[in-house]
């Protein structure tokens, strides 16, 4: 939640949020392993969020490495990389990957809404048709003006999307939707 607030307010995800979160994920799961080894009911531990240290480490590494690729190729921020690695540490590899994918889906949806809000639906459709005509007729893209290019730079708030994604994954919100949806 803290990362979501700072991402929206300042476009920053601070290390003082992510590093302690990573340590908390690893520490919580290490303590859970120790408690399970000492005979504490593992079903009770799992209800508290315990996934085991091995799963936590694998989730942290998987989500962190995937986000590192996104950092290099898509130029997401370093805070986003550490945030998603942290979530992988809490959720494990399967649910961490699911949360990562939901984060991108939700983030892209919000970016599209912001883009339509800034440019306007009609102007956006006209520009898309213009670009399609250039591609089909000339085999290339039409050059954008600096103003058009600036409008396309919608901010991507990944932390609020990640917060919603964790809620979707953790509480199985998609599976609870009525069948008619």
N, CA and C atoms as a LAMMPS dump frame, in Angstrom:
ITEM: TIMESTEP
0
ITEM: NUMBER OF ATOMS
543
ITEM: BOX BOUNDS ff ff ff
-5.0000000000000000e+02 5.0000000000000000e+02
-5.0000000000000000e+02 5.0000000000000000e+02
-5.0000000000000000e+02 5.0000000000000000e+02
ITEM: ATOMS id mol type element x y z
1 1 1 N 0.822 -1.197 0
2 1 2 C 0 0 0
3 1 3 C 0.866 1.261 0
4 2 1 N 1.955 1.214 0.753
5 2 2 C 2.85 2.37 0.814
6 2 3 C 3.439 2.651 -0.563
7 3 1 N 3.855 1.615 -1.26
8 3 2 C 4.423 1.791 -2.602
9 3 3 C 3.383 2.351 -3.559
10 4 1 N 2.14 1.927 -3.433
11 4 2 C 1.074 2.442 -4.299
12 4 3 C 0.869 3.94 -4.073
13 5 1 N 0.88 4.349 -2.808
14 5 2 C 0.688 5.77 -2.489
15 5 3 C 1.85 6.607 -3.013
16 6 1 N 3.081 6.165 -2.764
17 6 2 C 4.232 6.959 -3.221
18 6 3 C 4.361 6.946 -4.745
19 7 1 N 3.942 5.859 -5.375
20 7 2 C 3.988 5.796 -6.839
21 7 3 C 3.021 6.798 -7.446
22 8 1 N 1.823 6.886 -6.91
23 8 2 C 0.84 7.84 -7.437
24 8 3 C 1.237 9.274 -7.088
25 9 1 N 1.681 9.493 -5.861
26 9 2 C 1.977 10.861 -5.413
27 9 3 C 3.273 11.411 -5.998
28 10 1 N 4.311 10.574 -6.081
29 10 2 C 5.635 11.084 -6.467
30 10 3 C 6.282 10.346 -7.635
31 11 1 N 5.571 9.364 -8.195
32 11 2 C 6.135 8.526 -9.27
33 11 3 C 7.412 7.834 -8.811
34 12 1 N 7.456 7.413 -7.552
35 12 2 C 8.634 6.766 -6.982
36 12 3 C 8.191 5.601 -6.109
37 13 1 N 8.975 4.539 -6.142
38 13 2 C 8.833 3.424 -5.208
39 13 3 C 10.172 3.345 -4.487
40 14 1 N 10.157 3.637 -3.219
41 14 2 C 11.392 3.816 -2.473
42 14 3 C 11.996 2.505 -1.994
43 15 1 N 13.326 2.489 -1.912
44 15 2 C 14.047 1.323 -1.387
45 15 3 C 13.665 1.054 0.06
46 16 1 N 13.345 2.101 0.808
47 16 2 C 12.974 1.907 2.209
48 16 3 C 11.622 1.2 2.347
49 17 1 N 10.931 1.038 1.234
50 17 2 C 9.703 0.238 1.218
51 17 3 C 9.988 -1.183 0.746
52 18 1 N 10.769 -1.308 -0.317
53 18 2 C 10.954 -2.622 -0.934
54 18 3 C 11.958 -3.507 -0.191
55 19 1 N 13.079 -2.959 0.226
56 19 2 C 14.085 -3.789 0.887
57 19 3 C 13.57 -4.414 2.184
58 20 1 N 12.948 -3.634 3.076
59 20 2 C 12.379 -4.282 4.268
60 20 3 C 11.28 -5.293 3.909
61 21 1 N 10.532 -5.02 2.831
62 21 2 C 9.509 -5.97 2.397
63 21 3 C 10.109 -7.29 1.946
64 22 1 N 11.22 -7.215 1.211
65 22 2 C 11.905 -8.436 0.774
66 22 3 C 12.413 -9.212 1.991
67 23 1 N 13.026 -8.493 2.928
68 23 2 C 13.511 -9.15 4.148
69 23 3 C 12.358 -9.74 4.96
70 24 1 N 11.225 -9.045 5.004
71 24 2 C 10.059 -9.558 5.734
72 24 3 C 9.531 -10.831 5.084
73 25 1 N 9.476 -10.855 3.758
74 25 2 C 8.992 -12.056 3.057
75 25 3 C 9.888 -13.248 3.356
76 26 1 N 11.186 -13.038 3.242
77 26 2 C 12.124 -14.134 3.493
78 26 3 C 12.132 -14.53 4.966
79 27 1 N 12.119 -13.544 5.852
80 27 2 C 12.124 -13.827 7.291
81 27 3 C 10.861 -14.534 7.748
82 28 1 N 9.708 -14.078 7.256
83 28 2 C 8.438 -14.698 7.627
84 28 3 C 8.416 -16.168 7.2
85 29 1 N 8.894 -16.445 6.003
86 29 2 C 8.865 -17.818 5.516
87 29 3 C 9.927 -18.682 6.173
88 30 1 N 11.064 -18.104 6.518
89 30 2 C 12.079 -18.855 7.257
90 30 3 C 11.558 -19.216 8.649
91 31 1 N 10.911 -18.257 9.32
92 31 2 C 10.322 -18.54 10.635
93 31 3 C 9.204 -19.568 10.526
94 32 1 N 8.433 -19.496 9.436
95 32 2 C 7.385 -20.493 9.21
96 32 3 C 7.959 -21.884 9.022
97 33 1 N 9.062 -21.975 8.288
98 33 2 C 9.738 -23.273 8.131
99 33 3 C 10.202 -23.815 9.482
100 34 1 N 10.779 -22.929 10.285
101 34 2 C 11.242 -23.326 11.615
102 34 3 C 10.068 -23.776 12.485
103 35 1 N 8.958 -23.04 12.43
104 35 2 C 7.78 -23.406 13.222
105 35 3 C 7.197 -24.733 12.749
106 36 1 N 7.154 -24.954 11.438
107 36 2 C 6.644 -26.225 10.909
108 36 3 C 7.559 -27.374 11.321
109 37 1 N 8.847 -27.132 11.311
110 37 2 C 9.809 -28.148 11.724
111 37 3 C 9.646 -28.482 13.212
112 38 1 N 9.247 -27.469 13.992
113 38 2 C 9.067 -27.661 15.435
114 38 3 C 7.689 -28.25 15.768
115 39 1 N 6.851 -28.497 14.738
116 39 2 C 5.582 -29.175 14.981
117 39 3 C 4.345 -28.306 14.937
118 40 1 N 4.47 -27.03 14.583
119 40 2 C 3.299 -26.167 14.468
120 40 3 C 2.499 -26.62 13.249
121 41 1 N 1.175 -26.588 13.36
122 41 2 C 0.284 -27.021 12.285
123 41 3 C 0.538 -26.203 11.022
124 42 1 N 0.955 -26.877 9.936
125 42 2 C 1.287 -26.157 8.703
126 42 3 C 0.055 -25.562 8.034
127 43 1 N -1.131 -26.14 8.235
128 43 2 C -2.351 -25.547 7.67
129 43 3 C -2.606 -24.181 8.312
130 44 1 N -2.352 -24.082 9.602
131 44 2 C -2.514 -22.795 10.289
132 44 3 C -1.494 -21.782 9.767
133 45 1 N -0.253 -22.236 9.568
134 45 2 C 0.787 -21.348 9.038
135 45 3 C 0.437 -20.869 7.632
136 46 1 N -0.116 -21.751 6.829
137 46 2 C -0.476 -21.374 5.456
138 46 3 C -1.591 -20.328 5.444
139 47 1 N -2.512 -20.417 6.398
140 47 2 C -3.557 -19.388 6.489
141 47 3 C -2.963 -18.02 6.827
142 48 1 N -1.81 -18.024 7.485
143 48 2 C -1.113 -16.773 7.811
144 48 3 C -0.258 -16.257 6.655
145 49 1 N -0.149 -17.044 5.574
146 49 2 C 0.61 -16.602 4.411
147 49 3 C 1.934 -17.311 4.206
148 50 1 N 2.223 -18.322 5.011
149 50 2 C 3.48 -19.049 4.897
150 50 3 C 3.484 -19.888 3.627
151 51 1 N 4.546 -19.773 2.84
152 51 2 C 4.703 -20.586 1.631
153 51 3 C 5.988 -21.388 1.669
154 52 1 N 6.821 -21.156 2.638
155 52 2 C 8.107 -21.847 2.753
156 52 3 C 9.218 -20.999 2.162
157 53 1 N 10.397 -21.109 2.763
158 53 2 C 11.531 -20.289 2.34
159 53 3 C 11.955 -20.606 0.908
160 54 1 N 11.953 -21.87 0.528
161 54 2 C 12.355 -22.243 -0.832
162 54 3 C 11.418 -21.609 -1.865
163 55 1 N 10.123 -21.704 -1.626
164 55 2 C 9.149 -21.109 -2.537
165 55 3 C 9.272 -19.586 -2.56
166 56 1 N 9.537 -19.006 -1.401
167 56 2 C 9.72 -17.557 -1.309
168 56 3 C 10.929 -17.101 -2.122
169 57 1 N 12.034 -17.818 -1.963
170 57 2 C 13.251 -17.479 -2.719
171 57 3 C 13.031 -17.644 -4.225
172 58 1 N 12.353 -18.726 -4.613
173 58 2 C 12.103 -18.958 -6.031
174 58 3 C 11.166 -17.893 -6.598
175 59 1 N 10.138 -17.519 -5.855
176 59 2 C 9.23 -16.464 -6.302
177 59 3 C 9.936 -15.125 -6.427
178 60 1 N 10.78 -14.816 -5.457
179 60 2 C 11.565 -13.583 -5.491
180 60 3 C 12.467 -13.561 -6.718
181 61 1 N 13.161 -14.674 -6.974
182 61 2 C 14.081 -14.738 -8.117
183 61 3 C 13.334 -14.685 -9.445
184 62 1 N 12.242 -15.445 -9.564
185 62 2 C 11.493 -15.49 -10.824
186 62 3 C 10.905 -14.127 -11.165
187 63 1 N 10.179 -13.543 -10.226
188 63 2 C 9.558 -12.24 -10.488
189 63 3 C 10.617 -11.156 -10.665
190 64 1 N 11.677 -11.234 -9.88
191 64 2 C 12.757 -10.255 -10.01
192 64 3 C 13.446 -10.337 -11.356
193 65 1 N 13.734 -11.549 -11.824
194 65 2 C 14.393 -11.701 -13.126
195 65 3 C 13.492 -11.282 -14.278
196 66 1 N 12.217 -11.636 -14.21
197 66 2 C 11.294 -11.205 -15.266
198 66 3 C 11.182 -9.677 -15.315
199 67 1 N 11.132 -9.064 -14.146
200 67 2 C 11.068 -7.605 -14.103
201 67 3 C 12.382 -6.975 -14.529
202 68 1 N 13.501 -7.654 -14.288
203 68 2 C 14.786 -7.159 -14.758
204 68 3 C 14.819 -7.123 -16.284
205 69 1 N 14.239 -8.132 -16.922
206 69 2 C 14.112 -8.127 -18.381
207 69 3 C 13.243 -6.948 -18.825
208 70 1 N 12.145 -6.72 -18.103
209 70 2 C 11.283 -5.568 -18.42
210 70 3 C 12.013 -4.249 -18.197
211 71 1 N 12.872 -4.203 -17.192
212 71 2 C 13.669 -3.007 -16.917
213 71 3 C 14.566 -2.687 -18.109
214 72 1 N 15.173 -3.717 -18.679
215 72 2 C 16.093 -3.528 -19.8
216 72 3 C 15.334 -3.24 -21.089
217 73 1 N 14.296 -4.008 -21.374
218 73 2 C 13.609 -3.902 -22.658
219 73 3 C 12.513 -2.841 -22.683
220 74 1 N 11.753 -2.722 -21.602
221 74 2 C 10.588 -1.832 -21.585
222 74 3 C 10.798 -0.57 -20.772
223 75 1 N 11.933 -0.473 -20.138
224 75 2 C 12.297 0.706 -19.345
225 75 3 C 11.332 0.982 -18.193
226 76 1 N 10.921 -0.077 -17.492
227 76 2 C 10.186 0.144 -16.249
228 76 3 C 11.194 0.601 -15.204
229 77 1 N 10.717 1.169 -14.126
230 77 2 C 11.612 1.695 -13.108
231 77 3 C 12.224 0.616 -12.235
232 78 1 N 13.344 0.944 -11.621
233 78 2 C 14.017 0.02 -10.722
234 78 3 C 13.184 -0.298 -9.49
235 79 1 N 12.405 0.67 -9.036
236 79 2 C 11.515 0.418 -7.902
237 79 3 C 10.449 -0.607 -8.244
238 80 1 N 9.963 -0.565 -9.479
239 80 2 C 8.982 -1.553 -9.93
240 80 3 C 9.59 -2.956 -9.911
241 81 1 N 10.853 -3.061 -10.313
242 81 2 C 11.54 -4.355 -10.318
243 81 3 C 11.598 -4.91 -8.902
244 82 1 N 12.025 -4.083 -7.957
245 82 2 C 12.154 -4.544 -6.574
246 82 3 C 10.79 -4.825 -5.944
247 83 1 N 9.791 -4.03 -6.296
248 83 2 C 8.443 -4.252 -5.761
249 83 3 C 7.896 -5.599 -6.215
250 84 1 N 8.018 -5.91 -7.493
251 84 2 C 7.484 -7.171 -7.991
252 84 3 C 8.307 -8.357 -7.484
253 85 1 N 9.603 -8.176 -7.299
254 85 2 C 10.42 -9.23 -6.693
255 85 3 C 9.946 -9.489 -5.263
256 86 1 N 9.658 -8.413 -4.536
257 86 2 C 9.158 -8.549 -3.177
258 86 3 C 7.839 -9.317 -3.157
259 87 1 N 6.944 -8.985 -4.074
260 87 2 C 5.667 -9.697 -4.128
261 87 3 C 5.875 -11.169 -4.442
262 88 1 N 6.834 -11.472 -5.317
263 88 2 C 7.171 -12.863 -5.587
264 88 3 C 7.666 -13.567 -4.335
265 89 1 N 8.4 -12.837 -3.483
266 89 2 C 8.871 -13.401 -2.226
267 89 3 C 7.741 -13.718 -1.267
268 90 1 N 6.704 -12.916 -1.283
269 90 2 C 5.548 -13.177 -0.416
270 90 3 C 4.609 -14.234 -1.004
271 91 1 N 4.435 -14.216 -2.32
272 91 2 C 3.421 -15.062 -2.955
273 91 3 C 3.948 -16.389 -3.497
274 92 1 N 5.237 -16.494 -3.739
275 92 2 C 5.787 -17.694 -4.344
276 92 3 C 5.786 -17.577 -5.86
277 93 1 N 6.35 -18.556 -6.543
278 93 2 C 6.525 -18.422 -7.994
279 93 3 C 5.211 -18.406 -8.779
280 94 1 N 4.278 -19.297 -8.479
281 94 2 C 3.055 -19.369 -9.278
282 94 3 C 2.174 -18.141 -9.074
283 95 1 N 1.852 -17.879 -7.821
284 95 2 C 0.987 -16.725 -7.537
285 95 3 C 1.716 -15.41 -7.773
286 96 1 N 3.03 -15.389 -7.587
287 96 2 C 3.812 -14.187 -7.883
288 96 3 C 3.767 -13.857 -9.369
289 97 1 N 3.925 -14.883 -10.203
290 97 2 C 3.85 -14.685 -11.655
291 97 3 C 2.45 -14.244 -12.07
292 98 1 N 1.439 -14.832 -11.449
293 98 2 C 0.066 -14.431 -11.738
294 98 3 C -0.165 -12.968 -11.348
295 99 1 N 0.34 -12.559 -10.195
296 99 2 C 0.201 -11.163 -9.759
297 99 3 C 0.966 -10.233 -10.693
298 100 1 N 2.135 -10.659 -11.147
299 100 2 C 2.913 -9.846 -12.08
300 100 3 C 2.139 -9.627 -13.381
301 101 1 N 1.549 -10.697 -13.909
302 101 2 C 0.77 -10.563 -15.149
303 101 3 C -0.458 -9.687 -14.944
304 102 1 N -1.161 -9.88 -13.838
305 102 2 C -2.311 -9.021 -13.553
306 102 3 C -1.885 -7.556 -13.398
307 103 1 N -0.72 -7.329 -12.814
308 103 2 C -0.228 -5.955 -12.658
309 103 3 C -0.056 -5.285 -14.012
310 104 1 N 0.525 -6.013 -14.959
311 104 2 C 0.702 -5.439 -16.295
312 104 3 C -0.62 -5.242 -17.013
313 105 1 N -1.536 -6.171 -16.861
314 105 2 C -2.847 -6.028 -17.5
315 105 3 C -3.577 -4.815 -16.939
316 106 1 N -3.617 -4.706 -15.626
317 106 2 C -4.304 -3.574 -14.996
318 106 3 C -3.596 -2.254 -15.288
319 107 1 N -2.257 -2.268 -15.255
320 107 2 C -1.491 -1.06 -15.568
321 107 3 C -1.721 -0.601 -17
322 108 1 N -1.777 -1.541 -17.937
323 108 2 C -2.033 -1.191 -19.339
324 108 3 C -3.438 -0.642 -19.51
325 109 1 N -4.402 -1.217 -18.801
326 109 2 C -5.781 -0.724 -18.883
327 109 3 C -5.878 0.707 -18.366
328 110 1 N -5.212 0.978 -17.251
329 110 2 C -5.224 2.34 -16.702
330 110 3 C -4.514 3.306 -17.655
331 111 1 N -3.382 2.88 -18.231
332 111 2 C -2.659 3.731 -19.18
333 111 3 C -3.518 4.035 -20.401
334 112 1 N -4.276 3.051 -20.869
335 112 2 C -5.169 3.273 -22.016
336 112 3 C -6.278 4.255 -21.656
337 113 1 N -6.82 4.128 -20.46
338 113 2 C -7.86 5.065 -20.009
339 113 3 C -7.292 6.481 -19.94
340 114 1 N -6.084 6.622 -19.393
341 114 2 C -5.444 7.936 -19.312
342 114 3 C -5.198 8.493 -20.712
343 115 1 N -4.762 7.644 -21.629
344 115 2 C -4.506 8.069 -23.006
345 115 3 C -5.784 8.554 -23.676
346 116 1 N -6.871 7.812 -23.527
347 116 2 C -8.153 8.23 -24.107
348 116 3 C -8.626 9.525 -23.456
349 117 1 N -8.408 9.664 -22.166
350 117 2 C -8.809 10.886 -21.455
351 117 3 C -8.021 12.097 -21.963
352 118 1 N -6.714 11.931 -22.152
353 118 2 C -5.859 13.034 -22.595
354 118 3 C -6.13 13.432 -24.044
355 119 1 N -6.183 12.446 -24.923
356 119 2 C -6.254 12.709 -26.36
357 119 3 C -7.691 12.856 -26.828
358 120 1 N -8.581 12.085 -26.252
359 120 2 C -9.958 12.047 -26.7
360 120 3 C -10.173 10.827 -27.579
361 121 1 N -11.307 10.19 -27.396
362 121 2 C -11.564 8.938 -28.107
363 121 3 C -11.578 9.144 -29.617
364 122 1 N -12.257 10.192 -30.082
365 122 2 C -12.373 10.408 -31.52
366 122 3 C -11.012 10.706 -32.151
367 123 1 N -10.246 11.598 -31.541
368 123 2 C -8.919 11.924 -32.084
369 123 3 C -7.997 10.71 -32.07
370 124 1 N -8.125 9.877 -31.062
371 124 2 C -7.312 8.678 -30.987
372 124 3 C -7.661 7.7 -32.109
373 125 1 N -8.948 7.529 -32.38
374 125 2 C -9.375 6.649 -33.473
375 125 3 C -8.889 7.198 -34.811
376 126 1 N -8.996 8.509 -35.016
377 126 2 C -8.528 9.126 -36.265
378 126 3 C -7.028 8.892 -36.431
379 127 1 N -6.261 9.073 -35.371
380 127 2 C -4.811 8.85 -35.449
381 127 3 C -4.475 7.388 -35.742
382 128 1 N -5.229 6.461 -35.14
383 128 2 C -4.994 5.047 -35.395
384 128 3 C -5.299 4.688 -36.85
385 129 1 N -6.383 5.239 -37.388
386 129 2 C -6.726 4.986 -38.796
387 129 3 C -5.648 5.581 -39.697
388 130 1 N -5.185 6.778 -39.375
389 130 2 C -4.12 7.419 -40.143
390 130 3 C -2.852 6.558 -40.142
391 131 1 N -2.485 6.052 -38.986
392 131 2 C -1.303 5.198 -38.892
393 131 3 C -1.5 3.906 -39.689
394 132 1 N -2.694 3.329 -39.616
395 132 2 C -2.968 2.097 -40.357
396 132 3 C -2.855 2.332 -41.858
397 133 1 N -3.344 3.468 -42.323
398 133 2 C -3.243 3.789 -43.753
399 133 3 C -1.787 3.951 -44.179
400 134 1 N -1.002 4.608 -43.367
401 134 2 C 0.42 4.752 -43.675
402 134 3 C 1.095 3.388 -43.762
403 135 1 N 0.774 2.512 -42.832
404 135 2 C 1.403 1.194 -42.818
405 135 3 C 1.003 0.393 -44.061
406 136 1 N -0.285 0.4 -44.389
407 136 2 C -0.75 -0.388 -45.529
408 136 3 C -0.315 0.194 -46.87
409 137 1 N -0.304 1.512 -47
410 137 2 C 0.039 2.143 -48.281
411 137 3 C 1.539 2.333 -48.475
412 138 1 N 2.202 2.797 -47.421
413 138 2 C 3.605 3.153 -47.562
414 138 3 C 4.557 2.159 -46.899
415 139 1 N 4.016 1.25 -46.119
416 139 2 C 4.857 0.268 -45.456
417 139 3 C 5.633 0.8 -44.27
418 140 1 N 5.236 1.935 -43.727
419 140 2 C 5.924 2.513 -42.575
420 140 3 C 4.988 3.359 -41.742
421 141 1 N 5.494 3.848 -40.644
422 141 2 C 4.7 4.658 -39.718
423 141 3 C 4.769 6.133 -40.088
424 142 1 N 3.701 6.853 -39.817
425 142 2 C 3.708 8.306 -39.967
426 142 3 C 4.474 8.899 -38.794
427 143 1 N 5.251 9.93 -39.064
428 143 2 C 6.001 10.581 -37.987
429 143 3 C 5.045 11.355 -37.08
430 144 1 N 5.335 11.277 -35.797
431 144 2 C 4.532 11.99 -34.812
432 144 3 C 5.173 13.322 -34.492
433 145 1 N 4.33 14.302 -34.244
434 145 2 C 4.839 15.593 -33.8
435 145 3 C 5.282 15.453 -32.345
436 146 1 N 6.118 16.364 -31.864
437 146 2 C 6.517 16.291 -30.444
438 146 3 C 5.318 16.344 -29.494
439 147 1 N 4.285 17.115 -29.859
440 147 2 C 3.081 17.193 -29.025
441 147 3 C 2.359 15.847 -28.991
442 148 1 N 2.236 15.199 -30.151
443 148 2 C 1.599 13.881 -30.206
444 148 3 C 2.408 12.851 -29.425
445 149 1 N 3.706 12.924 -29.545
446 149 2 C 4.582 11.992 -28.836
447 149 3 C 4.461 12.19 -27.315
448 150 1 N 4.367 13.439 -26.865
449 150 2 C 4.238 13.725 -25.429
450 150 3 C 2.914 13.192 -24.882
451 151 1 N 1.849 13.279 -25.692
452 151 2 C 0.549 12.774 -25.241
453 151 3 C 0.555 11.26 -25.075
454 152 1 N 1.4 10.579 -25.826
455 152 2 C 1.466 9.122 -25.745
456 152 3 C 2.285 8.628 -24.561
457 153 1 N 2.932 9.52 -23.854
458 153 2 C 3.752 9.148 -22.7
459 153 3 C 2.903 9.124 -21.432
460 154 1 N 1.86 8.309 -21.42
461 154 2 C 0.994 8.199 -20.243
462 154 3 C 1.778 7.542 -19.108
463 155 1 N 1.645 8.063 -17.898
464 155 2 C 2.364 7.452 -16.779
465 155 3 C 1.79 6.07 -16.474
466 156 1 N 2.682 5.135 -16.179
467 156 2 C 2.269 3.788 -15.825
468 156 3 C 2.508 3.601 -14.337
469 157 1 N 1.434 3.557 -13.579
470 157 2 C 1.536 3.375 -12.137
471 157 3 C 1.446 1.881 -11.854
472 158 1 N 2.593 1.235 -11.749
473 158 2 C 2.6 -0.207 -11.565
474 158 3 C 2.287 -0.617 -10.126
475 159 1 N 2.647 0.197 -9.151
476 159 2 C 2.412 -0.181 -7.753
477 159 3 C 0.927 -0.275 -7.409
478 160 1 N 0.078 0.693 -7.792
479 160 2 C -1.354 0.502 -7.527
480 160 3 C -1.927 -0.695 -8.282
481 161 1 N -1.43 -0.919 -9.486
482 161 2 C -1.868 -2.094 -10.239
483 161 3 C -1.436 -3.367 -9.537
484 162 1 N -0.234 -3.365 -8.977
485 162 2 C 0.255 -4.529 -8.243
486 162 3 C -0.569 -4.768 -6.985
487 163 1 N -0.983 -3.692 -6.328
488 163 2 C -1.822 -3.832 -5.132
489 163 3 C -3.147 -4.5 -5.499
490 164 1 N -3.764 -4.046 -6.582
491 164 2 C -5.009 -4.667 -7.038
492 164 3 C -4.758 -6.107 -7.477
493 165 1 N -3.625 -6.357 -8.121
494 165 2 C -3.295 -7.707 -8.582
495 165 3 C -3.121 -8.664 -7.41
496 166 1 N -2.485 -8.2 -6.355
497 166 2 C -2.317 -9.046 -5.165
498 166 3 C -3.682 -9.377 -4.566
499 167 1 N -4.58 -8.408 -4.535
500 167 2 C -5.93 -8.678 -4.028
501 167 3 C -6.635 -9.712 -4.902
502 168 1 N -6.489 -9.595 -6.217
503 168 2 C -7.106 -10.562 -7.131
504 168 3 C -6.554 -11.962 -6.88
505 169 1 N -5.235 -12.06 -6.771
506 169 2 C -4.59 -13.365 -6.617
507 169 3 C -4.804 -13.925 -5.21
508 170 1 N -4.579 -13.118 -4.21
509 170 2 C -4.635 -13.596 -2.82
510 170 3 C -6.037 -14.011 -2.404
511 171 1 N -7.033 -13.282 -2.86
512 171 2 C -8.404 -13.561 -2.435
513 171 3 C -9.215 -14.261 -3.516
514 172 1 N -8.547 -14.707 -4.584
515 172 2 C -9.192 -15.44 -5.685
516 172 3 C -10.438 -14.714 -6.182
517 173 1 N -10.305 -13.414 -6.4
518 173 2 C -11.461 -12.606 -6.777
519 173 3 C -12.034 -12.996 -8.135
520 174 1 N -11.199 -13.383 -9.076
521 174 2 C -11.689 -13.764 -10.407
522 174 3 C -12.501 -15.042 -10.316
523 175 1 N -12.076 -15.979 -9.503
524 175 2 C -12.791 -17.248 -9.356
525 175 3 C -14.124 -17.075 -8.648
526 176 1 N -14.301 -15.99 -7.925
527 176 2 C -15.546 -15.75 -7.183
528 176 3 C -16.585 -14.982 -7.985
529 177 1 N -16.226 -14.565 -9.204
530 177 2 C -17.198 -13.858 -10.029
531 177 3 C -18.334 -14.785 -10.417
532 178 1 N -19.527 -14.252 -10.572
533 178 2 C -20.629 -15.111 -11.014
534 178 3 C -20.348 -15.72 -12.379
535 179 1 N -20.911 -16.872 -12.657
536 179 2 C -20.665 -17.594 -13.897
537 179 3 C -21.149 -16.826 -15.125
538 180 1 N -22.124 -15.94 -14.975
539 180 2 C -22.671 -15.243 -16.133
540 180 3 C -21.767 -14.125 -16.639
541 181 1 N -20.722 -13.788 -15.885
542 181 2 C -19.819 -12.708 -16.317
543 181 3 C -18.8 -13.254 -17.276
